[in-house]
Amino acid sequence: MEFTFEEKGQDVFAYVYEKDGQTLGEITWTQLGDIMVMDHTFVSPSLRGQGVAKQLLDEAATYAKENGYKMEAVCSYVVTAFNRYNEYDDLKA
């Protein structure tokens, strides 16, 4: 599964999974200085239960690490993932 980095405008960015012209997965954030405010995660019902949301979060986490950013969990999925997995502890704002 390949994700595309997109600049949505107004300091909003995303990693998106598209197939046949349809968005099947997406994680978005607003960039505030060196903080990525993680505000939305979407996974198509056809892909739920396959770990796609975590893959999207992992992609965003890699981006954060590569750029020296921290992540603030606002989206309910990211809040849950931050509480469940300690692999993101060094990225928490």
PDB file with one MODEL, atoms N, CA, C and O in Angstrom:
MODEL        1
ATOM      1  N   MET A   1       0.853  -1.173   0.000  1.00  0.00           N
ATOM      2  CA  MET A   1       0.000   0.000   0.000  1.00  0.00           C
ATOM      3  C   MET A   1       0.896   1.233   0.000  1.00  0.00           C
ATOM      4  O   MET A   1       1.795   1.365   0.831  1.00  0.00           O
ATOM      5  N   GLU A   2       0.643   2.110  -0.923  1.00  0.00           N
ATOM      6  CA  GLU A   2       1.473   3.308  -1.052  1.00  0.00           C
ATOM      7  C   GLU A   2       0.657   4.555  -0.718  1.00  0.00           C
ATOM      8  O   GLU A   2      -0.477   4.724  -1.166  1.00  0.00           O
ATOM      9  N   PHE A   3       1.276   5.420   0.085  1.00  0.00           N
ATOM     10  CA  PHE A   3       0.606   6.650   0.500  1.00  0.00           C
ATOM     11  C   PHE A   3       1.254   7.834  -0.189  1.00  0.00           C
ATOM     12  O   PHE A   3       2.461   7.847  -0.428  1.00  0.00           O
ATOM     13  N   THR A   4       0.440   8.825  -0.504  1.00  0.00           N
ATOM     14  CA  THR A   4       0.908  10.031  -1.163  1.00  0.00           C
ATOM     15  C   THR A   4       0.851  11.197  -0.181  1.00  0.00           C
ATOM     16  O   THR A   4      -0.152  11.401   0.503  1.00  0.00           O
ATOM     17  N   PHE A   5       1.945  11.961  -0.122  1.00  0.00           N
ATOM     18  CA  PHE A   5       1.977  13.170   0.694  1.00  0.00           C
ATOM     19  C   PHE A   5       1.296  14.276  -0.086  1.00  0.00           C
ATOM     20  O   PHE A   5       1.600  14.483  -1.261  1.00  0.00           O
ATOM     21  N   GLU A   6       0.374  14.993   0.553  1.00  0.00           N
ATOM     22  CA  GLU A   6      -0.343  16.087  -0.111  1.00  0.00           C
ATOM     23  C   GLU A   6      -0.333  17.340   0.754  1.00  0.00           C
ATOM     24  O   GLU A   6      -0.511  17.281   1.970  1.00  0.00           O
ATOM     25  N   GLU A   7      -0.123  18.462   0.102  1.00  0.00           N
ATOM     26  CA  GLU A   7      -0.277  19.762   0.752  1.00  0.00           C
ATOM     27  C   GLU A   7      -1.668  20.252   0.407  1.00  0.00           C
ATOM     28  O   GLU A   7      -1.970  20.510  -0.758  1.00  0.00           O
ATOM     29  N   LYS A   8      -2.519  20.381   1.419  1.00  0.00           N
ATOM     30  CA  LYS A   8      -3.919  20.753   1.209  1.00  0.00           C
ATOM     31  C   LYS A   8      -4.140  22.261   1.216  1.00  0.00           C
ATOM     32  O   LYS A   8      -5.214  22.731   0.840  1.00  0.00           O
ATOM     33  N   GLY A   9      -3.128  23.026   1.643  1.00  0.00           N
ATOM     34  CA  GLY A   9      -3.252  24.484   1.721  1.00  0.00           C
ATOM     35  C   GLY A   9      -3.483  24.947   3.139  1.00  0.00           C
ATOM     36  O   GLY A   9      -3.938  24.175   3.983  1.00  0.00           O
ATOM     37  N   GLN A  10      -3.170  26.218   3.411  1.00  0.00           N
ATOM     38  CA  GLN A  10      -3.373  26.812   4.742  1.00  0.00           C
ATOM     39  C   GLN A  10      -2.698  25.974   5.838  1.00  0.00           C
ATOM     40  O   GLN A  10      -3.283  25.754   6.899  1.00  0.00           O
ATOM     41  N   ASP A  11      -1.460  25.505   5.580  1.00  0.00           N
ATOM     42  CA  ASP A  11      -0.693  24.720   6.553  1.00  0.00           C
ATOM     43  C   ASP A  11      -1.341  23.385   6.901  1.00  0.00           C
ATOM     44  O   ASP A  11      -1.089  22.836   7.974  1.00  0.00           O
ATOM     45  N   VAL A  12      -2.172  22.861   6.006  1.00  0.00           N
ATOM     46  CA  VAL A  12      -2.807  21.558   6.193  1.00  0.00           C
ATOM     47  C   VAL A  12      -2.146  20.564   5.239  1.00  0.00           C
ATOM     48  O   VAL A  12      -1.981  20.834   4.049  1.00  0.00           O
ATOM     49  N   PHE A  13      -1.768  19.398   5.796  1.00  0.00           N
ATOM     50  CA  PHE A  13      -1.073  18.373   5.035  1.00  0.00           C
ATOM     51  C   PHE A  13      -1.736  17.027   5.282  1.00  0.00           C
ATOM     52  O   PHE A  13      -2.512  16.872   6.226  1.00  0.00           O
ATOM     53  N   ALA A  14      -1.428  16.053   4.430  1.00  0.00           N
ATOM     54  CA  ALA A  14      -2.039  14.736   4.571  1.00  0.00           C
ATOM     55  C   ALA A  14      -1.175  13.663   3.922  1.00  0.00           C
ATOM     56  O   ALA A  14      -0.362  13.932   3.038  1.00  0.00           O
ATOM     57  N   TYR A  15      -1.381  12.451   4.392  1.00  0.00           N
ATOM     58  CA  TYR A  15      -0.971  11.257   3.666  1.00  0.00           C
ATOM     59  C   TYR A  15      -2.265  10.598   3.237  1.00  0.00           C
ATOM     60  O   TYR A  15      -3.187  10.428   4.036  1.00  0.00           O
ATOM     61  N   VAL A  16      -2.324  10.228   1.957  1.00  0.00           N
ATOM     62  CA  VAL A  16      -3.557   9.740   1.364  1.00  0.00           C
ATOM     63  C   VAL A  16      -3.295   8.414   0.645  1.00  0.00           C
ATOM     64  O   VAL A  16      -2.259   8.228   0.006  1.00  0.00           O
ATOM     65  N   TYR A  17      -4.256   7.503   0.765  1.00  0.00           N
ATOM     66  CA  TYR A  17      -4.237   6.272  -0.024  1.00  0.00           C
ATOM     67  C   TYR A  17      -5.412   6.338  -0.987  1.00  0.00           C
ATOM     68  O   TYR A  17      -6.567   6.419  -0.569  1.00  0.00           O
ATOM     69  N   GLU A  18      -5.107   6.301  -2.283  1.00  0.00           N
ATOM     70  CA  GLU A  18      -6.143   6.341  -3.314  1.00  0.00           C
ATOM     71  C   GLU A  18      -6.019   5.114  -4.211  1.00  0.00           C
ATOM     72  O   GLU A  18      -4.928   4.605  -4.472  1.00  0.00           O
ATOM     73  N   LYS A  19      -7.168   4.669  -4.664  1.00  0.00           N
ATOM     74  CA  LYS A  19      -7.203   3.567  -5.626  1.00  0.00           C
ATOM     75  C   LYS A  19      -8.354   3.819  -6.579  1.00  0.00           C
ATOM     76  O   LYS A  19      -9.476   4.095  -6.155  1.00  0.00           O
ATOM     77  N   ASP A  20      -8.072   3.722  -7.855  1.00  0.00           N
ATOM     78  CA  ASP A  20      -9.089   3.945  -8.894  1.00  0.00           C
ATOM     79  C   ASP A  20      -9.802   5.285  -8.719  1.00  0.00           C
ATOM     80  O   ASP A  20     -11.013   5.384  -8.919  1.00  0.00           O
ATOM     81  N   GLY A  21      -9.035   6.319  -8.341  1.00  0.00           N
ATOM     82  CA  GLY A  21      -9.587   7.660  -8.207  1.00  0.00           C
ATOM     83  C   GLY A  21     -10.382   7.908  -6.936  1.00  0.00           C
ATOM     84  O   GLY A  21     -10.945   8.988  -6.760  1.00  0.00           O
ATOM     85  N   GLN A  22     -10.436   6.919  -6.045  1.00  0.00           N
ATOM     86  CA  GLN A  22     -11.177   7.071  -4.794  1.00  0.00           C
ATOM     87  C   GLN A  22     -10.218   7.151  -3.621  1.00  0.00           C
ATOM     88  O   GLN A  22      -9.246   6.399  -3.553  1.00  0.00           O
ATOM     89  N   THR A  23     -10.490   8.061  -2.699  1.00  0.00           N
ATOM     90  CA  THR A  23      -9.717   8.137  -1.461  1.00  0.00           C
ATOM     91  C   THR A  23     -10.236   7.057  -0.516  1.00  0.00           C
ATOM     92  O   THR A  23     -11.394   7.079  -0.098  1.00  0.00           O
ATOM     93  N   LEU A  24      -9.348   6.107  -0.185  1.00  0.00           N
ATOM     94  CA  LEU A  24      -9.723   5.004   0.689  1.00  0.00           C
ATOM     95  C   LEU A  24      -9.124   5.134   2.083  1.00  0.00           C
ATOM     96  O   LEU A  24      -9.522   4.422   3.005  1.00  0.00           O
ATOM     97  N   GLY A  25      -8.166   6.047   2.232  1.00  0.00           N
ATOM     98  CA  GLY A  25      -7.562   6.285   3.532  1.00  0.00           C
ATOM     99  C   GLY A  25      -6.859   7.621   3.544  1.00  0.00           C
ATOM    100  O   GLY A  25      -6.312   8.063   2.534  1.00  0.00           O
ATOM    101  N   GLU A  26      -6.880   8.268   4.715  1.00  0.00           N
ATOM    102  CA  GLU A  26      -6.273   9.596   4.804  1.00  0.00           C
ATOM    103  C   GLU A  26      -6.007   9.935   6.264  1.00  0.00           C
ATOM    104  O   GLU A  26      -6.811   9.634   7.146  1.00  0.00           O
ATOM    105  N   ILE A  27      -4.862  10.566   6.500  1.00  0.00           N
ATOM    106  CA  ILE A  27      -4.580  11.160   7.806  1.00  0.00           C
ATOM    107  C   ILE A  27      -4.155  12.596   7.536  1.00  0.00           C
ATOM    108  O   ILE A  27      -3.300  12.840   6.685  1.00  0.00           O
ATOM    109  N   THR A  28      -4.745  13.548   8.253  1.00  0.00           N
ATOM    110  CA  THR A  28      -4.463  14.960   8.004  1.00  0.00           C
ATOM    111  C   THR A  28      -3.986  15.637   9.279  1.00  0.00           C
ATOM    112  O   THR A  28      -4.267  15.199  10.395  1.00  0.00           O
ATOM    113  N   TRP A  29      -3.252  16.724   9.066  1.00  0.00           N
ATOM    114  CA  TRP A  29      -2.792  17.524  10.196  1.00  0.00           C
ATOM    115  C   TRP A  29      -2.610  18.968   9.761  1.00  0.00           C
ATOM    116  O   TRP A  29      -2.446  19.272   8.580  1.00  0.00           O
ATOM    117  N   THR A  30      -2.644  19.845  10.755  1.00  0.00           N
ATOM    118  CA  THR A  30      -2.317  21.248  10.578  1.00  0.00           C
ATOM    119  C   THR A  30      -0.939  21.457  11.178  1.00  0.00           C
ATOM    120  O   THR A  30      -0.670  21.047  12.307  1.00  0.00           O
ATOM    121  N   GLN A  31      -0.077  22.092  10.418  1.00  0.00           N
ATOM    122  CA  GLN A  31       1.293  22.345  10.864  1.00  0.00           C
ATOM    123  C   GLN A  31       1.334  23.686  11.589  1.00  0.00           C
ATOM    124  O   GLN A  31       1.066  24.731  10.996  1.00  0.00           O
ATOM    125  N   LEU A  32       1.672  23.648  12.872  1.00  0.00           N
ATOM    126  CA  LEU A  32       1.807  24.866  13.673  1.00  0.00           C
ATOM    127  C   LEU A  32       3.245  24.915  14.174  1.00  0.00           C
ATOM    128  O   LEU A  32       3.562  24.328  15.209  1.00  0.00           O
ATOM    129  N   GLY A  33       4.105  25.603  13.457  1.00  0.00           N
ATOM    130  CA  GLY A  33       5.524  25.632  13.803  1.00  0.00           C
ATOM    131  C   GLY A  33       6.096  24.237  13.673  1.00  0.00           C
ATOM    132  O   GLY A  33       6.045  23.638  12.599  1.00  0.00           O
ATOM    133  N   ASP A  34       6.647  23.707  14.775  1.00  0.00           N
ATOM    134  CA  ASP A  34       7.216  22.363  14.728  1.00  0.00           C
ATOM    135  C   ASP A  34       6.265  21.307  15.304  1.00  0.00           C
ATOM    136  O   ASP A  34       6.689  20.213  15.676  1.00  0.00           O
ATOM    137  N   ILE A  35       4.970  21.656  15.373  1.00  0.00           N
ATOM    138  CA  ILE A  35       3.950  20.738  15.893  1.00  0.00           C
ATOM    139  C   ILE A  35       2.985  20.347  14.769  1.00  0.00           C
ATOM    140  O   ILE A  35       2.416  21.201  14.088  1.00  0.00           O
ATOM    141  N   MET A  36       2.820  19.037  14.597  1.00  0.00           N
ATOM    142  CA  MET A  36       1.812  18.507  13.674  1.00  0.00           C
ATOM    143  C   MET A  36       0.564  18.211  14.509  1.00  0.00           C
ATOM    144  O   MET A  36       0.564  17.284  15.319  1.00  0.00           O
ATOM    145  N   VAL A  37      -0.488  18.989  14.317  1.00  0.00           N
ATOM    146  CA  VAL A  37      -1.736  18.785  15.050  1.00  0.00           C
ATOM    147  C   VAL A  37      -2.567  17.775  14.250  1.00  0.00           C
ATOM    148  O   VAL A  37      -3.207  18.120  13.257  1.00  0.00           O
ATOM    149  N   MET A  38      -2.539  16.535  14.705  1.00  0.00           N
ATOM    150  CA  MET A  38      -3.183  15.425  13.994  1.00  0.00           C
ATOM    151  C   MET A  38      -4.685  15.496  14.229  1.00  0.00           C
ATOM    152  O   MET A  38      -5.167  15.194  15.321  1.00  0.00           O
ATOM    153  N   ASP A  39      -5.428  15.902  13.186  1.00  0.00           N
ATOM    154  CA  ASP A  39      -6.832  16.229  13.409  1.00  0.00           C
ATOM    155  C   ASP A  39      -7.855  15.328  12.723  1.00  0.00           C
ATOM    156  O   ASP A  39      -9.053  15.461  12.976  1.00  0.00           O
ATOM    157  N   HIS A  40      -7.404  14.404  11.850  1.00  0.00           N
ATOM    158  CA  HIS A  40      -8.400  13.590  11.156  1.00  0.00           C
ATOM    159  C   HIS A  40      -7.755  12.323  10.598  1.00  0.00           C
ATOM    160  O   HIS A  40      -6.678  12.372  10.004  1.00  0.00           O
ATOM    161  N   THR A  41      -8.421  11.200  10.794  1.00  0.00           N
ATOM    162  CA  THR A  41      -8.032   9.937  10.169  1.00  0.00           C
ATOM    163  C   THR A  41      -9.288   9.321   9.577  1.00  0.00           C
ATOM    164  O   THR A  41     -10.327   9.232  10.231  1.00  0.00           O
ATOM    165  N   PHE A  42      -9.170   8.896   8.322  1.00  0.00           N
ATOM    166  CA  PHE A  42     -10.288   8.246   7.642  1.00  0.00           C
ATOM    167  C   PHE A  42      -9.785   6.973   6.977  1.00  0.00           C
ATOM    168  O   PHE A  42      -8.734   6.965   6.336  1.00  0.00           O
ATOM    169  N   VAL A  43     -10.553   5.894   7.138  1.00  0.00           N
ATOM    170  CA  VAL A  43     -10.301   4.655   6.416  1.00  0.00           C
ATOM    171  C   VAL A  43     -11.646   4.163   5.888  1.00  0.00           C
ATOM    172  O   VAL A  43     -12.624   4.083   6.632  1.00  0.00           O
ATOM    173  N   SER A  44     -11.684   3.839   4.613  1.00  0.00           N
ATOM    174  CA  SER A  44     -12.893   3.321   3.992  1.00  0.00           C
ATOM    175  C   SER A  44     -13.377   2.071   4.715  1.00  0.00           C
ATOM    176  O   SER A  44     -12.566   1.253   5.148  1.00  0.00           O
ATOM    177  N   PRO A  45     -14.700   1.916   4.850  1.00  0.00           N
ATOM    178  CA  PRO A  45     -15.229   0.699   5.484  1.00  0.00           C
ATOM    179  C   PRO A  45     -14.692  -0.583   4.838  1.00  0.00           C
ATOM    180  O   PRO A  45     -14.560  -1.607   5.510  1.00  0.00           O
ATOM    181  N   SER A  46     -14.388  -0.531   3.554  1.00  0.00           N
ATOM    182  CA  SER A  46     -13.889  -1.729   2.860  1.00  0.00           C
ATOM    183  C   SER A  46     -12.493  -2.147   3.321  1.00  0.00           C
ATOM    184  O   SER A  46     -12.067  -3.274   3.067  1.00  0.00           O
ATOM    185  N   LEU A  47     -11.772  -1.235   4.003  1.00  0.00           N
ATOM    186  CA  LEU A  47     -10.414  -1.525   4.458  1.00  0.00           C
ATOM    187  C   LEU A  47     -10.287  -1.593   5.977  1.00  0.00           C
ATOM    188  O   LEU A  47      -9.204  -1.871   6.493  1.00  0.00           O
ATOM    189  N   ARG A  48     -11.348  -1.349   6.678  1.00  0.00           N
ATOM    190  CA  ARG A  48     -11.271  -1.325   8.146  1.00  0.00           C
ATOM    191  C   ARG A  48     -10.882  -2.692   8.687  1.00  0.00           C
ATOM    192  O   ARG A  48     -11.235  -3.731   8.130  1.00  0.00           O
ATOM    193  N   GLY A  49     -10.144  -2.657   9.791  1.00  0.00           N
ATOM    194  CA  GLY A  49      -9.694  -3.887  10.422  1.00  0.00           C
ATOM    195  C   GLY A  49      -8.425  -4.455   9.817  1.00  0.00           C
ATOM    196  O   GLY A  49      -7.987  -5.539  10.202  1.00  0.00           O
ATOM    197  N   GLN A  50      -7.822  -3.732   8.867  1.00  0.00           N
ATOM    198  CA  GLN A  50      -6.621  -4.213   8.191  1.00  0.00           C
ATOM    199  C   GLN A  50      -5.375  -3.427   8.587  1.00  0.00           C
ATOM    200  O   GLN A  50      -4.314  -3.597   7.986  1.00  0.00           O
ATOM    201  N   GLY A  51      -5.500  -2.569   9.596  1.00  0.00           N
ATOM    202  CA  GLY A  51      -4.340  -1.821  10.073  1.00  0.00           C
ATOM    203  C   GLY A  51      -3.968  -0.615   9.224  1.00  0.00           C
ATOM    204  O   GLY A  51      -2.860  -0.093   9.346  1.00  0.00           O
ATOM    205  N   VAL A  52      -4.869  -0.168   8.373  1.00  0.00           N
ATOM    206  CA  VAL A  52      -4.562   0.952   7.471  1.00  0.00           C
ATOM    207  C   VAL A  52      -4.391   2.253   8.249  1.00  0.00           C
ATOM    208  O   VAL A  52      -3.500   3.042   7.932  1.00  0.00           O
ATOM    209  N   ALA A  53      -5.215   2.490   9.249  1.00  0.00           N
ATOM    210  CA  ALA A  53      -5.090   3.728  10.040  1.00  0.00           C
ATOM    211  C   ALA A  53      -3.719   3.796  10.706  1.00  0.00           C
ATOM    212  O   ALA A  53      -3.088   4.853  10.728  1.00  0.00           O
ATOM    213  N   LYS A  54      -3.262   2.676  11.245  1.00  0.00           N
ATOM    214  CA  LYS A  54      -1.937   2.656  11.883  1.00  0.00           C
ATOM    215  C   LYS A  54      -0.838   2.877  10.842  1.00  0.00           C
ATOM    216  O   LYS A  54       0.146   3.563  11.117  1.00  0.00           O
ATOM    217  N   GLN A  55      -0.997   2.313   9.678  1.00  0.00           N
ATOM    218  CA  GLN A  55      -0.008   2.535   8.612  1.00  0.00           C
ATOM    219  C   GLN A  55       0.062   4.013   8.232  1.00  0.00           C
ATOM    220  O   GLN A  55       1.144   4.554   8.006  1.00  0.00           O
ATOM    221  N   LEU A  56      -1.094   4.653   8.164  1.00  0.00           N
ATOM    222  CA  LEU A  56      -1.124   6.091   7.871  1.00  0.00           C
ATOM    223  C   LEU A  56      -0.436   6.878   8.983  1.00  0.00           C
ATOM    224  O   LEU A  56       0.353   7.784   8.712  1.00  0.00           O
ATOM    225  N   LEU A  57      -0.734   6.533  10.225  1.00  0.00           N
ATOM    226  CA  LEU A  57      -0.102   7.211  11.358  1.00  0.00           C
ATOM    227  C   LEU A  57       1.404   6.964  11.355  1.00  0.00           C
ATOM    228  O   LEU A  57       2.182   7.876  11.634  1.00  0.00           O
ATOM    229  N   ASP A  58       1.816   5.751  11.045  1.00  0.00           N
ATOM    230  CA  ASP A  58       3.248   5.445  10.979  1.00  0.00           C
ATOM    231  C   ASP A  58       3.946   6.284   9.910  1.00  0.00           C
ATOM    232  O   ASP A  58       5.066   6.754  10.113  1.00  0.00           O
ATOM    233  N   GLU A  59       3.285   6.467   8.787  1.00  0.00           N
ATOM    234  CA  GLU A  59       3.846   7.296   7.710  1.00  0.00           C
ATOM    235  C   GLU A  59       4.008   8.739   8.180  1.00  0.00           C
ATOM    236  O   GLU A  59       5.039   9.365   7.932  1.00  0.00           O
ATOM    237  N   ALA A  60       2.991   9.265   8.857  1.00  0.00           N
ATOM    238  CA  ALA A  60       3.063  10.625   9.393  1.00  0.00           C
ATOM    239  C   ALA A  60       4.135  10.724  10.475  1.00  0.00           C
ATOM    240  O   ALA A  60       4.829  11.737  10.568  1.00  0.00           O
ATOM    241  N   ALA A  61       4.275   9.681  11.291  1.00  0.00           N
ATOM    242  CA  ALA A  61       5.293   9.669  12.346  1.00  0.00           C
ATOM    243  C   ALA A  61       6.697   9.686  11.747  1.00  0.00           C
ATOM    244  O   ALA A  61       7.582  10.368  12.263  1.00  0.00           O
ATOM    245  N   THR A  62       6.904   8.955  10.681  1.00  0.00           N
ATOM    246  CA  THR A  62       8.197   8.963   9.992  1.00  0.00           C
ATOM    247  C   THR A  62       8.500  10.359   9.460  1.00  0.00           C
ATOM    248  O   THR A  62       9.625  10.847   9.572  1.00  0.00           O
ATOM    249  N   TYR A  63       7.486  10.996   8.882  1.00  0.00           N
ATOM    250  CA  TYR A  63       7.630  12.371   8.386  1.00  0.00           C
ATOM    251  C   TYR A  63       8.011  13.306   9.533  1.00  0.00           C
ATOM    252  O   TYR A  63       8.886  14.159   9.382  1.00  0.00           O
ATOM    253  N   ALA A  64       7.347  13.140  10.684  1.00  0.00           N
ATOM    254  CA  ALA A  64       7.640  13.984  11.848  1.00  0.00           C
ATOM    255  C   ALA A  64       9.097  13.792  12.291  1.00  0.00           C
ATOM    256  O   ALA A  64       9.805  14.769  12.536  1.00  0.00           O
ATOM    257  N   LYS A  65       9.534  12.556  12.391  1.00  0.00           N
ATOM    258  CA  LYS A  65      10.910  12.272  12.819  1.00  0.00           C
ATOM    259  C   LYS A  65      11.929  12.854  11.846  1.00  0.00           C
ATOM    260  O   LYS A  65      12.924  13.445  12.264  1.00  0.00           O
ATOM    261  N   GLU A  66      11.681  12.688  10.559  1.00  0.00           N
ATOM    262  CA  GLU A  66      12.608  13.179   9.537  1.00  0.00           C
ATOM    263  C   GLU A  66      12.741  14.695   9.553  1.00  0.00           C
ATOM    264  O   GLU A  66      13.771  15.238   9.151  1.00  0.00           O
ATOM    265  N   ASN A  67      11.697  15.378  10.018  1.00  0.00           N
ATOM    266  CA  ASN A  67      11.683  16.847  10.003  1.00  0.00           C
ATOM    267  C   ASN A  67      11.837  17.472  11.383  1.00  0.00           C
ATOM    268  O   ASN A  67      11.783  18.695  11.511  1.00  0.00           O
ATOM    269  N   GLY A  68      12.027  16.660  12.412  1.00  0.00           N
ATOM    270  CA  GLY A  68      12.212  17.178  13.766  1.00  0.00           C
ATOM    271  C   GLY A  68      10.952  17.761  14.377  1.00  0.00           C
ATOM    272  O   GLY A  68      11.022  18.679  15.195  1.00  0.00           O
ATOM    273  N   TYR A  69       9.783  17.227  13.978  1.00  0.00           N
ATOM    274  CA  TYR A  69       8.507  17.719  14.479  1.00  0.00           C
ATOM    275  C   TYR A  69       8.002  16.844  15.622  1.00  0.00           C
ATOM    276  O   TYR A  69       8.428  15.701  15.792  1.00  0.00           O
ATOM    277  N   LYS A  70       7.086  17.408  16.396  1.00  0.00           N
ATOM    278  CA  LYS A  70       6.321  16.685  17.399  1.00  0.00           C
ATOM    279  C   LYS A  70       4.887  16.574  16.889  1.00  0.00           C
ATOM    280  O   LYS A  70       4.484  17.287  15.971  1.00  0.00           O
ATOM    281  N   MET A  71       4.129  15.671  17.498  1.00  0.00           N
ATOM    282  CA  MET A  71       2.746  15.456  17.077  1.00  0.00           C
ATOM    283  C   MET A  71       1.809  15.666  18.264  1.00  0.00           C
ATOM    284  O   MET A  71       2.051  15.168  19.363  1.00  0.00           O
ATOM    285  N   GLU A  72       0.741  16.410  18.017  1.00  0.00           N
ATOM    286  CA  GLU A  72      -0.309  16.599  19.020  1.00  0.00           C
ATOM    287  C   GLU A  72      -1.536  15.822  18.567  1.00  0.00           C
ATOM    288  O   GLU A  72      -2.045  16.042  17.467  1.00  0.00           O
ATOM    289  N   ALA A  73      -2.009  14.921  19.408  1.00  0.00           N
ATOM    290  CA  ALA A  73      -3.156  14.071  19.070  1.00  0.00           C
ATOM    291  C   ALA A  73      -4.458  14.804  19.357  1.00  0.00           C
ATOM    292  O   ALA A  73      -4.754  15.133  20.506  1.00  0.00           O
ATOM    293  N   VAL A  74      -5.235  15.059  18.308  1.00  0.00           N
ATOM    294  CA  VAL A  74      -6.564  15.649  18.440  1.00  0.00           C
ATOM    295  C   VAL A  74      -7.606  14.652  17.930  1.00  0.00           C
ATOM    296  O   VAL A  74      -8.649  14.461  18.555  1.00  0.00           O
ATOM    297  N   CYS A  75      -7.320  14.030  16.810  1.00  0.00           N
ATOM    298  CA  CYS A  75      -8.184  13.012  16.218  1.00  0.00           C
ATOM    299  C   CYS A  75      -8.326  11.831  17.184  1.00  0.00           C
ATOM    300  O   CYS A  75      -7.343  11.427  17.803  1.00  0.00           O
ATOM    301  N   SER A  76      -9.512  11.284  17.318  1.00  0.00           N
ATOM    302  CA  SER A  76      -9.758  10.203  18.272  1.00  0.00           C
ATOM    303  C   SER A  76      -8.904   8.973  17.991  1.00  0.00           C
ATOM    304  O   SER A  76      -8.471   8.303  18.929  1.00  0.00           O
ATOM    305  N   TYR A  77      -8.652   8.661  16.723  1.00  0.00           N
ATOM    306  CA  TYR A  77      -7.801   7.505  16.425  1.00  0.00           C
ATOM    307  C   TYR A  77      -6.380   7.734  16.923  1.00  0.00           C
ATOM    308  O   TYR A  77      -5.785   6.846  17.534  1.00  0.00           O
ATOM    309  N   VAL A  78      -5.834   8.919  16.666  1.00  0.00           N
ATOM    310  CA  VAL A  78      -4.460   9.212  17.074  1.00  0.00           C
ATOM    311  C   VAL A  78      -4.354   9.244  18.599  1.00  0.00           C
ATOM    312  O   VAL A  78      -3.361   8.774  19.155  1.00  0.00           O
ATOM    313  N   VAL A  79      -5.352   9.785  19.275  1.00  0.00           N
ATOM    314  CA  VAL A  79      -5.370   9.776  20.737  1.00  0.00           C
ATOM    315  C   VAL A  79      -5.295   8.330  21.238  1.00  0.00           C
ATOM    316  O   VAL A  79      -4.495   8.018  22.120  1.00  0.00           O
ATOM    317  N   THR A  80      -6.121   7.460  20.681  1.00  0.00           N
ATOM    318  CA  THR A  80      -6.132   6.052  21.075  1.00  0.00           C
ATOM    319  C   THR A  80      -4.790   5.384  20.783  1.00  0.00           C
ATOM    320  O   THR A  80      -4.262   4.659  21.626  1.00  0.00           O
ATOM    321  N   ALA A  81      -4.240   5.622  19.603  1.00  0.00           N
ATOM    322  CA  ALA A  81      -2.959   5.020  19.227  1.00  0.00           C
ATOM    323  C   ALA A  81      -1.837   5.505  20.139  1.00  0.00           C
ATOM    324  O   ALA A  81      -0.979   4.715  20.533  1.00  0.00           O
ATOM    325  N   PHE A  82      -1.832   6.786  20.476  1.00  0.00           N
ATOM    326  CA  PHE A  82      -0.808   7.327  21.371  1.00  0.00           C
ATOM    327  C   PHE A  82      -0.902   6.673  22.756  1.00  0.00           C
ATOM    328  O   PHE A  82       0.118   6.461  23.410  1.00  0.00           O
ATOM    329  N   ASN A  83      -2.103   6.360  23.195  1.00  0.00           N
ATOM    330  CA  ASN A  83      -2.284   5.704  24.487  1.00  0.00           C
ATOM    331  C   ASN A  83      -1.946   4.212  24.432  1.00  0.00           C
ATOM    332  O   ASN A  83      -1.497   3.640  25.425  1.00  0.00           O
ATOM    333  N   ARG A  84      -2.157   3.594  23.293  1.00  0.00           N
ATOM    334  CA  ARG A  84      -1.981   2.149  23.144  1.00  0.00           C
ATOM    335  C   ARG A  84      -0.538   1.745  22.833  1.00  0.00           C
ATOM    336  O   ARG A  84      -0.061   0.725  23.331  1.00  0.00           O
ATOM    337  N   TYR A  85       0.151   2.530  22.022  1.00  0.00           N
ATOM    338  CA  TYR A  85       1.487   2.166  21.541  1.00  0.00           C
ATOM    339  C   TYR A  85       2.532   3.137  22.069  1.00  0.00           C
ATOM    340  O   TYR A  85       2.386   4.350  21.917  1.00  0.00           O
ATOM    341  N   ASN A  86       3.578   2.617  22.685  1.00  0.00           N
ATOM    342  CA  ASN A  86       4.618   3.501  23.214  1.00  0.00           C
ATOM    343  C   ASN A  86       5.635   3.935  22.155  1.00  0.00           C
ATOM    344  O   ASN A  86       6.520   4.742  22.440  1.00  0.00           O
ATOM    345  N   GLU A  87       5.513   3.407  20.943  1.00  0.00           N
ATOM    346  CA  GLU A  87       6.445   3.761  19.874  1.00  0.00           C
ATOM    347  C   GLU A  87       6.348   5.240  19.457  1.00  0.00           C
ATOM    348  O   GLU A  87       7.234   5.754  18.774  1.00  0.00           O
ATOM    349  N   TYR A  88       5.285   5.907  19.868  1.00  0.00           N
ATOM    350  CA  TYR A  88       5.108   7.319  19.510  1.00  0.00           C
ATOM    351  C   TYR A  88       5.493   8.264  20.646  1.00  0.00           C
ATOM    352  O   TYR A  88       5.388   9.481  20.494  1.00  0.00           O
ATOM    353  N   ASP A  89       5.930   7.733  21.763  1.00  0.00           N
ATOM    354  CA  ASP A  89       6.199   8.564  22.944  1.00  0.00           C
ATOM    355  C   ASP A  89       7.166   9.710  22.666  1.00  0.00           C
ATOM    356  O   ASP A  89       6.992  10.806  23.198  1.00  0.00           O
ATOM    357  N   ASP A  90       8.172   9.473  21.848  1.00  0.00           N
ATOM    358  CA  ASP A  90       9.157  10.524  21.572  1.00  0.00           C
ATOM    359  C   ASP A  90       8.632  11.609  20.647  1.00  0.00           C
ATOM    360  O   ASP A  90       9.289  12.630  20.447  1.00  0.00           O
ATOM    361  N   LEU A  91       7.452  11.392  20.084  1.00  0.00           N
ATOM    362  CA  LEU A  91       6.867  12.370  19.164  1.00  0.00           C
ATOM    363  C   LEU A  91       5.758  13.219  19.795  1.00  0.00           C
ATOM    364  O   LEU A  91       5.304  14.195  19.198  1.00  0.00           O
ATOM    365  N   LYS A  92       5.333  12.853  20.982  1.00  0.00           N
ATOM    366  CA  LYS A  92       4.212  13.559  21.605  1.00  0.00           C
ATOM    367  C   LYS A  92       4.596  14.994  21.974  1.00  0.00           C
ATOM    368  O   LYS A  92       5.644  15.255  22.566  1.00  0.00           O
ATOM    369  N   ALA A  93       3.703  15.907  21.599  1.00  0.00           N
ATOM    370  CA  ALA A  93       3.935  17.329  21.907  1.00  0.00           C
ATOM    371  C   ALA A  93       3.518  17.614  23.333  1.00  0.00           C
ATOM    372  O   ALA A  93       3.630  18.750  23.794  1.00  0.00           O
TER     373      ALA A  93
ENDMDL
END
